[in-house]
Amino acid sequence: MTDATSTFSRISSIDDLYGPAGRLEAVLNSGSPNATYAAIICHPHPKGGGTMHNKVVYHAMKAFSSLGLPVVRFNFRGVGLSEGEHDEGHGEQEDVRAVLNWIEQHLNLPILFAGFSFGSSVGLRACCGDPRVKGLVGLGVPVRAEGRDYSYGFLPQCAGPKLFISGDHDQYGPRELVEEVLQKAAEPKEIHWVAGADHFFQGTADSPTPKLDQMQEILRRWLGSHFGLN
């Protein structure tokens, strides 16, 4: 690993993370030596420019890292320096499982998952039912985006604490459609709508300031109440 310094923790590039399509570009925020969980965060759709450096992914990482957790961010196959080709969310599930395996082998901690947009859809599907994953966070869960439809028929069987945060002006996940999907998800779950926020937790015409700090605060409170992290 190649070390660099961060305000939040030491940041290292991960050089030994491989999935079925080849090497996955990834970074680790090291966290506290006394951490009781590790986190994985998945990025939005590559066709929309999504990478592990996406602003929502970055702010989610800061929320986990502020609580002392080591956090792995990575690029799906075909993104950045990750090998392979984009697979419309199918092979990407195997990429998520490869990262879970790496965390298990190298950090040996129970895992918390978070994903944004496409990353939430892919990661939820891959992580639900995995006994290593103790909590799941869907940020900006999409229903229809740029002609792509997303389904969540697995959520009624997805046990474990779940948190869903979306903007109430999310153009890819209108509130009435997302609530119809999420009301079928297994308990325990929490659903939070950030007022005046779009899909990217930016502001709207009536409420123009970014809402990323509100997303972070909801996430931190949930992590504190369910996992004793504060």
ZAVO-51479 format. One line per field, with one value per residue (C-alpha): residue in three letters; x, y, z. Coordinates in Angstrom, 1 decimal. Layout:
N
residuo	ALA, ... .
px	X, ... .
py	Y, ... .
pz	Z, ... .
//
This chain:
230
residuo	MET, THR, ASP, ALA, THR, SER, THR, PHE, SER, ARG, ILE, SER, SER, ILE, ASP, ASP, LEU, TYR, GLY, PRO, ALA, GLY, ARG, LEU, GLU, ALA, VAL, LEU, ASN, SER, GLY, SER, PRO, ASN, ALA, THR, TYR, ALA, ALA, ILE, ILE, CYS, HIS, PRO, HIS, PRO, LYS, GLY, GLY, GLY, THR, MET, HIS, ASN, LYS, VAL, VAL, TYR, HIS, ALA, MET, LYS, ALA, PHE, SER, SER, LEU, GLY, LEU, PRO, VAL, VAL, ARG, PHE, ASN, PHE, ARG, GLY, VAL, GLY, LEU, SER, GLU, GLY, GLU, HIS, ASP, GLU, GLY, HIS, GLY, GLU, GLN, GLU, ASP, VAL, ARG, ALA, VAL, LEU, ASN, TRP, ILE, GLU, GLN, HIS, LEU, ASN, LEU, PRO, ILE, LEU, PHE, ALA, GLY, PHE, SER, PHE, GLY, SER, SER, VAL, GLY, LEU, ARG, ALA, CYS, CYS, GLY, ASP, PRO, ARG, VAL, LYS, GLY, LEU, VAL, GLY, LEU, GLY, VAL, PRO, VAL, ARG, ALA, GLU, GLY, ARG, ASP, TYR, SER, TYR, GLY, PHE, LEU, PRO, GLN, CYS, ALA, GLY, PRO, LYS, LEU, PHE, ILE, SER, GLY, ASP, HIS, ASP, GLN, TYR, GLY, PRO, ARG, GLU, LEU, VAL, GLU, GLU, VAL, LEU, GLN, LYS, ALA, ALA, GLU, PRO, LYS, GLU, ILE, HIS, TRP, VAL, ALA, GLY, ALA, ASP, HIS, PHE, PHE, GLN, GLY, THR, ALA, ASP, SER, PRO, THR, PRO, LYS, LEU, ASP, GLN, MET, GLN, GLU, ILE, LEU, ARG, ARG, TRP, LEU, GLY, SER, HIS, PHE, GLY, LEU, ASN .
px	0.0, 1.1, 0.5, -0.6, -1.9, -5.6, -7.5, -9.6, -7.2, -4.2, -5.2, -3.6, -4.0, -4.8, -2.7, -3.8, -7.5, -8.7, -12.1, -13.2, -12.4, -9.0, -7.5, -9.8, -8.5, -9.3, -8.2, -8.4, -9.0, -7.3, -9.5, -8.9, -6.8, -9.8, -12.4, -15.2, -16.5, -15.1, -17.1, -17.4, -18.8, -20.0, -20.1, -22.8, -23.1, -20.0, -21.9, -22.8, -19.2, -19.4, -16.2, -15.0, -14.2, -17.9, -18.9, -21.6, -19.4, -16.6, -19.0, -20.3, -16.7, -16.1, -19.1, -17.8, -14.2, -15.2, -16.4, -13.0, -14.0, -11.6, -13.4, -12.7, -13.7, -13.1, -13.8, -16.1, -14.7, -13.8, -13.7, -10.5, -7.6, -9.9, -9.6, -12.4, -15.5, -18.7, -21.3, -24.6, -24.6, -24.2, -20.4, -20.3, -21.9, -18.9, -16.7, -18.5, -18.0, -14.3, -14.0, -15.9, -13.4, -10.5, -11.9, -12.5, -9.0, -7.1, -9.2, -11.0, -13.9, -17.7, -18.7, -21.1, -22.2, -23.1, -23.8, -24.9, -27.4, -26.2, -23.8, -26.7, -28.6, -25.6, -24.3, -27.6, -28.1, -24.6, -24.6, -28.1, -27.8, -24.1, -23.4, -20.3, -22.4, -24.2, -25.8, -26.8, -27.2, -28.8, -28.2, -30.3, -31.8, -32.7, -35.9, -35.4, -32.3, -31.3, -33.5, -32.3, -34.9, -33.9, -35.8, -35.6, -37.5, -34.8, -35.5, -38.3, -35.8, -33.0, -32.5, -30.4, -30.6, -31.1, -31.0, -32.3, -31.6, -32.9, -33.6, -37.3, -36.6, -34.6, -35.1, -34.1, -36.1, -39.3, -40.6, -43.8, -42.1, -39.2, -41.6, -43.6, -40.3, -38.9, -42.2, -41.7, -38.2, -37.8, -37.5, -35.5, -35.3, -35.3, -36.3, -35.2, -36.1, -33.8, -35.9, -34.9, -32.4, -32.0, -30.5, -27.0, -28.0, -27.5, -30.1, -33.1, -34.3, -36.3, -33.5, -30.2, -27.7, -26.1, -27.6, -24.6, -24.1, -27.6, -27.1, -23.9, -25.7, -28.5, -25.9, -23.9, -27.0, -28.1, -24.6, -24.7, -28.1, -27.7, -24.0, -22.8, -20.6, -20.2 .
py	0.0, 3.6, 5.9, 9.5, 11.8, 12.9, 15.1, 12.1, 9.2, 7.8, 7.1, 4.2, 2.8, -0.9, -2.8, -6.4, -6.2, -8.5, -9.4, -11.8, -9.1, -8.3, -5.7, -3.2, 0.3, 1.1, 3.2, 2.6, 5.3, 3.5, 4.5, 3.9, 0.9, 0.3, 0.3, -2.2, -2.1, -1.5, 0.2, -0.3, 2.5, 2.0, 4.7, 5.8, 4.8, 4.9, 6.1, 9.2, 9.7, 7.9, 7.0, 6.4, 10.1, 11.1, 13.9, 11.9, 8.9, 11.2, 12.8, 9.4, 8.2, 11.3, 10.4, 6.8, 8.0, 10.6, 7.8, 6.0, 3.3, 2.1, 2.7, 1.1, 3.0, 1.4, 1.7, -0.8, -2.8, -0.7, 2.5, 4.5, 2.0, -1.0, -3.7, -5.3, -3.8, -2.3, -5.1, -3.2, -4.1, -7.9, -8.4, -5.4, -7.4, -9.7, -6.7, -5.9, -9.4, -9.2, -6.1, -7.8, -10.7, -8.2, -6.5, -9.9, -11.0, -7.8, -6.0, -8.9, -6.7, -6.9, -4.7, -1.8, -1.1, 2.2, 2.9, 5.9, 5.6, 2.7, 1.8, 1.4, -0.9, -3.1, -3.1, -3.8, -6.7, -8.1, -7.5, -8.5, -12.0, -11.8, -12.6, -10.4, -7.3, -6.0, -2.8, -1.4, 2.2, 3.2, 6.8, 8.2, 4.8, 5.0, 3.7, 5.0, 6.9, 7.8, 5.1, 2.4, 0.7, -0.6, -3.3, -4.3, -7.6, -8.9, -6.3, -8.1, -10.9, -8.5, -8.8, -6.5, -2.8, -0.6, 3.1, 4.9, 8.6, 10.5, 14.0, 14.9, 16.2, 13.2, 13.1, 9.4, 8.3, 10.2, 9.9, 8.1, 5.4, 5.0, 4.7, 2.1, 0.0, 0.6, 0.0, -3.7, -3.9, -6.1, -4.4, -2.9, 0.0, 3.8, 6.1, 9.7, 12.4, 15.5, 18.5, 20.6, 18.1, 16.5, 13.1, 14.4, 16.0, 19.4, 22.1, 23.0, 26.3, 27.0, 25.8, 26.3, 25.3, 21.8, 19.2, 16.9, 17.9, 16.8, 13.5, 13.0, 13.9, 11.4, 8.7, 9.5, 9.4, 6.1, 4.6, 5.8, 4.4, 1.0, 0.3, 2.4, 4.6, 8.1 .
pz	0.0, -0.7, 2.2, 2.1, 4.9, 5.2, 7.6, 8.5, 8.6, 6.8, 3.1, 1.3, -2.1, -2.1, -4.6, -4.0, -4.5, -7.4, -8.7, -11.4, -14.1, -12.7, -10.4, -8.8, -8.1, -4.4, -1.5, 2.3, 4.9, 7.8, 10.7, 14.4, 15.6, 18.0, 15.3, 15.8, 12.2, 8.7, 5.8, 2.1, -0.1, -3.8, -6.4, -8.9, -12.5, -14.6, -17.7, -15.6, -14.7, -11.4, -9.6, -6.0, -5.9, -6.4, -4.0, -2.3, -1.9, -0.5, 2.1, 3.1, 3.6, 5.8, 8.0, 8.6, 9.0, 11.5, 13.8, 13.5, 11.0, 8.2, 4.9, 1.5, -1.6, -5.0, -8.7, -10.3, -13.3, -16.3, -14.2, -13.7, -13.3, -12.5, -15.1, -17.1, -18.7, -17.4, -17.0, -16.4, -12.6, -13.0, -12.8, -10.5, -7.8, -7.9, -7.6, -4.3, -3.1, -3.9, -1.7, 1.1, 0.9, 1.0, 4.1, 5.8, 5.1, 5.8, 8.4, 10.1, 11.2, 10.7, 7.7, 7.1, 3.5, 1.9, -1.7, -3.8, -6.7, -9.0, -6.2, -3.8, -6.1, -6.9, -3.4, -1.6, -3.9, -3.3, 0.5, 1.5, 3.0, 3.5, 7.2, 7.2, 6.5, 9.6, 8.3, 4.9, 3.7, 0.4, -0.6, -3.5, -4.3, -7.9, -9.6, -13.1, -14.3, -17.8, -19.3, -16.8, -14.6, -11.1, -9.2, -5.6, -5.2, -2.9, -0.1, 1.6, 2.4, 3.3, 7.1, 9.2, 9.9, 6.8, 6.3, 3.2, 2.6, -0.5, -1.5, -1.7, -5.2, -6.4, -10.1, -10.4, -7.3, -7.0, -3.4, -4.2, -6.2, -3.8, -0.8, -2.6, -3.0, 0.5, 2.4, 1.3, 2.7, 5.7, 9.1, 10.8, 8.4, 8.5, 5.6, 5.6, 3.1, 2.9, 2.2, -0.8, -2.0, -5.5, -6.3, -5.6, -2.3, -3.9, -3.5, -5.5, -7.0, -3.8, -1.5, -3.3, -0.7, -0.8, 1.6, 1.9, 5.5, 6.4, 4.7, 6.8, 10.1, 9.4, 8.7, 11.8, 14.0, 12.6, 13.1, 16.7, 17.5, 15.9, 16.2, 19.2, 17.0, 18.1 .
//
